[in-house]
Amino acid sequence: MKNASRRLVVVLALLGIVNLRPISGQTAKPPDGKALVERVTLEEALARFAGNNLELAVARSRLDQALASAAQAGAFPNPELSATSERLGKGATDISESYLNVSQRVEWSGSRGARRASALHSARAAAFRVEEDSARLAFQVK
């Protein structure tokens, strides 16, 4: 028990020492008491903002979802395979029947293409929303 508590104290002390270092992007105060100022260009500020903004991450995620839906809408349906076995005989007669069914859904002409076109339009709208959010938030940063 003593070794476990001693290890815990050592781990907590090490974590305290590690946390004393300034994190990347933070500024440490020099001995004279004046704070250092980290200067960044406008492009760097916009890049940091774009990488860390939750609204843009959500918009990009919705775009990825719309693109995946468009790819799925253009896919052909998978064939289905099913097997059935029935016992028909009673007593001394042992008779059984087995069935193997293969089916393929056939769609009306043009329905897959229309579904894919609709999904592509949704993806295009999502892409425009990402651009709009990006421009609006970049304007706020500027």
Contact map, one row per residue, 1 for C-alpha under 8 A:
1111100000000000000000000000000000000000000000000000000000000000000000000000000000000000000000000000000000000000000000000000000000000000000000
1111110000000000000000000000000000000000000000000000000000000000000000000000000000000000000000000000000000000000000000000000000000000000000000
1111111000000000000000000000000000000000000000000000000000000000000000000000000000000000000000000000000000000000000000000000000000000000000000
1111111100000000000000000000000000000000000000000000000000000000000000000000000000000000000000000000000000000000000000000000000000000000000000
1111111110000000000000000000000000000000000000000000000000000000000000000000000000000000000000000000000000000000000000000000000000000000000000
0111111111000000000000000000000000000000000000000000000000000000000000000000000000000000000000000000000000000000000000000000000000000000000000
0011111111100000000000000000000000000000000000000000000000000000000000000000000000000000000000000000000000000000000000000000000000000000000000
0001111111110000000000000000000000000000000000000000000000000000000000000000000000000000000000000000000000000000000000000000000000000000000000
0000111111111000000000000000000000000000000000000000000000000000000000000000000000000000000000000000000000000000000000000000000000000000000000
0000011111111100000000000000000000000000000000000000000000000000000000000000000000000000000000000000000000000000000000000000000000000000000000
0000001111111110000000000000000000000000000000000000000000000000000000000000000000000000000000000000000000000000000000000000000000000000000000
0000000111111111000000000000000000000000000000000000000000000000000000000000000000000000000000000000000000000000000000000000000000000000000000
0000000011111111100000000000000000000000000000000000000000000000000000000000000000000000000000000000000000000000000000000000000000000000000000
0000000001111111110000000000000000000000000000000000000000000000000000000000000000000000000000000000000000000000000000000000000000000000000000
0000000000111111111000000000000000000000000000000000000000000000000000000000000000000000000000000000000000000000000000000000000000000000000000
0000000000011111111100000000000000000000000000000000000000000000000000000000000000000000000000000000000000000000000000000000000000000000000000
0000000000001111111110000000000000000000000000000000000000000000000000000000000000000000000000000000000000000000000000000000000000000000000000
0000000000000111111110000000000000000000000000000000000000000000000000000000000000000000000000000000000000000000000000000000000000000000000000
0000000000000011111111000000000000000000000000000000000000000000000000000000000000000000000000000000000000000000000000000000000000000000000000
0000000000000001111111000000000000000000000000000000000000000000000000000000000000000000000000000000000000000000000000000000000000000000000000
0000000000000000111111100000000000000000000000000000000000000000000000000000000000000000000000000000000000000000000000000000000000000000000000
0000000000000000001111110111000000000000000000000000000000000000000000000000000000000000000000000000000000000000000000000000000000000000000000
0000000000000000000011111100000000000000000000000000000000000000000000000000000000000000000000000000000000000000000000000000000000000000000000
0000000000000000000001111100000000000000000000000000000000000000000000000000000000000000000000000000000000000000000000000000000000000000000000
0000000000000000000000111110000000000100000000000000000000000000000000000000000000000000000000000000000000000000000000000000000000000000000000
0000000000000000000001111111000000000100000000000000000000000000000000000000000000000000000000000000000000000000000000000000000000000000000000
0000000000000000000001001111100000111100000000000000000000000000000000000000000000000000000000000000000000000000000000000000000000000000000000
0000000000000000000001000111110000110000000000000000000000000000000000000000000000000000000000000000000000000000000000000000000000000000000000
0000000000000000000000000011111111110000000000000000000000000000000000000000000000000000000000000000000000000000000000000000000000000000000000
0000000000000000000000000001111111110000000000000000000000000000000000000000000000000000000000000000000000000000000000000000000000000000000000
0000000000000000000000000000111111000000000000000000000000000000000000000000000000000000000000000000000000000000000000000000000000000000000000
0000000000000000000000000000111111000000000000000000000000000000000000000000000000000000000000000000000000000000000000000000000000000000000000
0000000000000000000000000000111111100000000000000000000000000000000000000000000000000000000000000000000000000000000000000000000000000000000000
0000000000000000000000000000111111110000000000000000000000000000000000000000000000000000000000000000000000000000000000000000000000000000000000
0000000000000000000000000011110011111000000000000000000000000000000000000000000000000000000000000000000000000000000000000000000000000000000000
0000000000000000000000000011110001111100000000000000000000000000000000000000000000000000000000000000000000000000000000000000000000000000000000
0000000000000000000000000010000000111110000000000000000000000000000000000000000000000000000000000000000000000000000000000000000000000000000000
0000000000000000000000001110000000011111000000000000000000000000000000000000000000000000000000000000000000000000000000000000000000000000000000
0000000000000000000000000000000000001111100000000000000000000000000000000000000000000000000000000000000000000000000000000000000000000000000000
0000000000000000000000000000000000000111110110000000000000000000000000000000000000000000000000000000000000000000000000000000000000000000000000
0000000000000000000000000000000000000011111110000000000000000000000000000000000000000000000000000000000000000000000000000000000000000000000000
0000000000000000000000000000000000000001111111000000000000000000000000000000000000000000000000000000000000000000000000000000000000000000000001
0000000000000000000000000000000000000000111111100000000000000000000000000000000000000000000000000000000000000000000000000000000000000000000000
0000000000000000000000000000000000000001111111110000000000000000000000000000000000000000000000000000000000000000000000000000000000000000000000
0000000000000000000000000000000000000001111111111000000000000000000000000000000000000000000000000000000000000000000000000000000000000000000010
0000000000000000000000000000000000000000011111111100000000000000000000000000000000000000000000000000000000000000000000000000000000000000010010
0000000000000000000000000000000000000000001111111110000000000000000000000000000000000000000000000000000000000000000000000000000000000000000000
0000000000000000000000000000000000000000000111111111000000000000000000000000000000000000000000000000000000000000000000000000000000000000000000
0000000000000000000000000000000000000000000011111111100000000000000000000000000000000000000000000000000000000000000000000000000000000000000010
0000000000000000000000000000000000000000000001111111100100000000000000000000000000000000000000000000000000000000000000000000000000000100000000
0000000000000000000000000000000000000000000000111111100000000000000000000000000000000000000000000000000000000000000000000000000000000000000000
0000000000000000000000000000000000000000000000011111110010000000000000000000000000000000000000000000000000000000000000000000000000000000000000
0000000000000000000000000000000000000000000000001111111110000000000000000000000000000000000000000000000000000000000000000000000000000000000000
0000000000000000000000000000000000000000000000000001111111000000000000000000000000000000000000000000000000000000000000000000000000000000000000
0000000000000000000000000000000000000000000000000000111111100000000000000000000000000000000000000000000000000000000000000000000000001000000000
0000000000000000000000000000000000000000000000000100111111110000000000000000000000000000000000000000000000000000000000000000000001001100000000
0000000000000000000000000000000000000000000000000001111111111000000000000000000000000000000000000000000000000000000000000000000000000000000000
0000000000000000000000000000000000000000000000000000011111111100000000000000000000000000000000000000000000000000000000000000000000000000000000
0000000000000000000000000000000000000000000000000000001111111110000000000000000000000000000000000000000000000000000000000000010011001000000000
0000000000000000000000000000000000000000000000000000000111111111000000000000000000000000000000000000000000000000000000000000001001000000000000
0000000000000000000000000000000000000000000000000000000011111111100000000000000000000000000000000000000000000000000000000000000000000000000000
0000000000000000000000000000000000000000000000000000000001111111110000000000000000000000000000000000000000000000000000000000010000000000000000
0000000000000000000000000000000000000000000000000000000000111111111000000000000000000000000000000000000000000000000000000010011001000000000000
0000000000000000000000000000000000000000000000000000000000011111111100000000000000000000000000000000000000000000000000000000000000000000000000
0000000000000000000000000000000000000000000000000000000000001111111110000000000000000000000000000000000000000000000000000000000000000000000000
0000000000000000000000000000000000000000000000000000000000000111111111000000000000000000000000000000000000000000000000110110010000000000000000
0000000000000000000000000000000000000000000000000000000000000011111111100000000000000000000000000000000000000000000000110010000000000000000000
0000000000000000000000000000000000000000000000000000000000000001111111110000000000000000000000000000000000000000000000000000000000000000000000
0000000000000000000000000000000000000000000000000000000000000000111111111000000000000000000000000000000000000000000000100000000000000000000000
0000000000000000000000000000000000000000000000000000000000000000011111111100000000000000000000000000000000000000000111110010000000000000000000
0000000000000000000000000000000000000000000000000000000000000000001111111110000000000000000000000000000000000000000100000000000000000000000000
0000000000000000000000000000000000000000000000000000000000000000000111111110000000000000000000000000000000000000000000000000000000000000000000
0000000000000000000000000000000000000000000000000000000000000000000011111110000000000000000000000000000000000001001100100000000000000000000000
0000000000000000000000000000000000000000000000000000000000000000000001111111000000000000000000000000000000000001101100000000000000000000000000
0000000000000000000000000000000000000000000000000000000000000000000000111111100000000000000000000000000000000001000000000000000000000000000000
0000000000000000000000000000000000000000000000000000000000000000000000000111110000000000000000000000000000000001000000000000000000000000000000
0000000000000000000000000000000000000000000000000000000000000000000000000011111000000000000000000000000110000000000000000000000000000000000000
0000000000000000000000000000000000000000000000000000000000000000000000000001111100000000000000000000000110000000000000000000000000000000000000
0000000000000000000000000000000000000000000000000000000000000000000000000000111110000000000000000000011110000000000000000000000000000000000000
0000000000000000000000000000000000000000000000000000000000000000000000000000011111000000000000000000111100000000000000000000000000000000000000
0000000000000000000000000000000000000000000000000000000000000000000000000000001111100000000000000001111000000000000000000000000000000000000000
0000000000000000000000000000000000000000000000000000000000000000000000000000000111110000000000000001110000000000000000000000000000000000000000
0000000000000000000000000000000000000000000000000000000000000000000000000000000011111000000000000111100000000000000000000000000000000000000000
0000000000000000000000000000000000000000000000000000000000000000000000000000000001111100000000000111000000000000000000000000000000000000000000
0000000000000000000000000000000000000000000000000000000000000000000000000000000000111110000000011110000000000000000000000000000000000000000000
0000000000000000000000000000000000000000000000000000000000000000000000000000000000011111000000011100000000000000000000000000000000000000000000
0000000000000000000000000000000000000000000000000000000000000000000000000000000000001111100001111000000000000000000000000000000000000000000000
0000000000000000000000000000000000000000000000000000000000000000000000000000000000000111110001111000000000000000000000000000000000000000000000
0000000000000000000000000000000000000000000000000000000000000000000000000000000000000011111111110000000000000000000000000000000000000000000000
0000000000000000000000000000000000000000000000000000000000000000000000000000000000000001111111000000000000000000000000000000000000000000000000
0000000000000000000000000000000000000000000000000000000000000000000000000000000000000000111111000000000000000000000000000000000000000000000000
0000000000000000000000000000000000000000000000000000000000000000000000000000000000000000111111000000000000000000000000000000000000000000000000
0000000000000000000000000000000000000000000000000000000000000000000000000000000000000000111111100000000000000000000000000000000000000000000000
0000000000000000000000000000000000000000000000000000000000000000000000000000000000000011111111110000000000000000000000000000000000000000000000
0000000000000000000000000000000000000000000000000000000000000000000000000000000000000011100011111000000000000000000000000000000000000000000000
0000000000000000000000000000000000000000000000000000000000000000000000000000000000001111100001111100000000000000000000000000000000000000000000
0000000000000000000000000000000000000000000000000000000000000000000000000000000000001111000000111110000000000000000000000000000000000000000000
0000000000000000000000000000000000000000000000000000000000000000000000000000000000111100000000011111000000000000000000000000000000000000000000
0000000000000000000000000000000000000000000000000000000000000000000000000000000000111000000000001111100000000000000000000000000000000000000000
0000000000000000000000000000000000000000000000000000000000000000000000000000000011110000000000000111110000000000000000000000000000000000000000
0000000000000000000000000000000000000000000000000000000000000000000000000000000111100000000000000011111000000000000000000000000000000000000000
0000000000000000000000000000000000000000000000000000000000000000000000000000001111000000000000000001111100000000000000000000000000000000000000
0000000000000000000000000000000000000000000000000000000000000000000000000000001110000000000000000000111110000000000000000000000000000000000000
0000000000000000000000000000000000000000000000000000000000000000000000000000111100000000000000000000011111000000000000000000000000000000000000
0000000000000000000000000000000000000000000000000000000000000000000000000000111000000000000000000000001111100000000000000000000000000000000000
0000000000000000000000000000000000000000000000000000000000000000000000000000000000000000000000000000000111110000000000000000000000000000000000
0000000000000000000000000000000000000000000000000000000000000000000000000000000000000000000000000000000011111011000000000000000000000000000000
0000000000000000000000000000000000000000000000000000000000000000000000000000000000000000000000000000000001111110000000000000000000000000000000
0000000000000000000000000000000000000000000000000000000000000000000000000000000000000000000000000000000000111111000000000000000000000000000000
0000000000000000000000000000000000000000000000000000000000000000000000000000000000000000000000000000000000011111110000000000000000000000000000
0000000000000000000000000000000000000000000000000000000000000000000000000000000000000000000000000000000000111111111000000000000000000000000000
0000000000000000000000000000000000000000000000000000000000000000000000001111000000000000000000000000000000101111111100000000000000000000000000
0000000000000000000000000000000000000000000000000000000000000000000000000100000000000000000000000000000000000111111110000000000000000000000000
0000000000000000000000000000000000000000000000000000000000000000000000000000000000000000000000000000000000000111111111000000000000000000000000
0000000000000000000000000000000000000000000000000000000000000000000000001100000000000000000000000000000000000011111111100000000000000000000000
0000000000000000000000000000000000000000000000000000000000000000000001101100000000000000000000000000000000000001111111110000000000000000000000
0000000000000000000000000000000000000000000000000000000000000000000001000000000000000000000000000000000000000000111111111000000000000000000000
0000000000000000000000000000000000000000000000000000000000000000000001000000000000000000000000000000000000000000011111111100000000000000000000
0000000000000000000000000000000000000000000000000000000000000000011011001000000000000000000000000000000000000000001111111110000000000000000000
0000000000000000000000000000000000000000000000000000000000000000011001000000000000000000000000000000000000000000000111111111000000000000000000
0000000000000000000000000000000000000000000000000000000000000000000000000000000000000000000000000000000000000000000011111111100000000000000000
0000000000000000000000000000000000000000000000000000000000000000010000000000000000000000000000000000000000000000000001111111110000000000000000
0000000000000000000000000000000000000000000000000000000000000010011001000000000000000000000000000000000000000000000000111111111000000000000000
0000000000000000000000000000000000000000000000000000000000000000000000000000000000000000000000000000000000000000000000011111111100000000000000
0000000000000000000000000000000000000000000000000000000000000000000000000000000000000000000000000000000000000000000000001111111110000000000000
0000000000000000000000000000000000000000000000000000000000100110010000000000000000000000000000000000000000000000000000000111111111000000000000
0000000000000000000000000000000000000000000000000000000000010010000000000000000000000000000000000000000000000000000000000011111111100000000000
0000000000000000000000000000000000000000000000000000000000000000000000000000000000000000000000000000000000000000000000000001111111110000000000
0000000000000000000000000000000000000000000000000000000000100000000000000000000000000000000000000000000000000000000000000000111111111000000000
0000000000000000000000000000000000000000000000000000000100110010000000000000000000000000000000000000000000000000000000000000011111111100000000
0000000000000000000000000000000000000000000000000000000000000000000000000000000000000000000000000000000000000000000000000000001111111110000000
0000000000000000000000000000000000000000000000000000000000000000000000000000000000000000000000000000000000000000000000000000000111111111000000
0000000000000000000000000000000000000000000000000000001100100000000000000000000000000000000000000000000000000000000000000000000011111111100000
0000000000000000000000000000000000000000000000000100000100000000000000000000000000000000000000000000000000000000000000000000000001111111110000
0000000000000000000000000000000000000000000000000000000000000000000000000000000000000000000000000000000000000000000000000000000000111111111000
0000000000000000000000000000000000000000000000000000000000000000000000000000000000000000000000000000000000000000000000000000000000011111111100
0000000000000000000000000000000000000000000000000000000000000000000000000000000000000000000000000000000000000000000000000000000000001111111110
0000000000000000000000000000000000000000000001000000000000000000000000000000000000000000000000000000000000000000000000000000000000000111111111
0000000000000000000000000000000000000000000000000000000000000000000000000000000000000000000000000000000000000000000000000000000000000011111111
0000000000000000000000000000000000000000000000000000000000000000000000000000000000000000000000000000000000000000000000000000000000000001111111
0000000000000000000000000000000000000000000011001000000000000000000000000000000000000000000000000000000000000000000000000000000000000000111111
0000000000000000000000000000000000000000010000000000000000000000000000000000000000000000000000000000000000000000000000000000000000000000011111
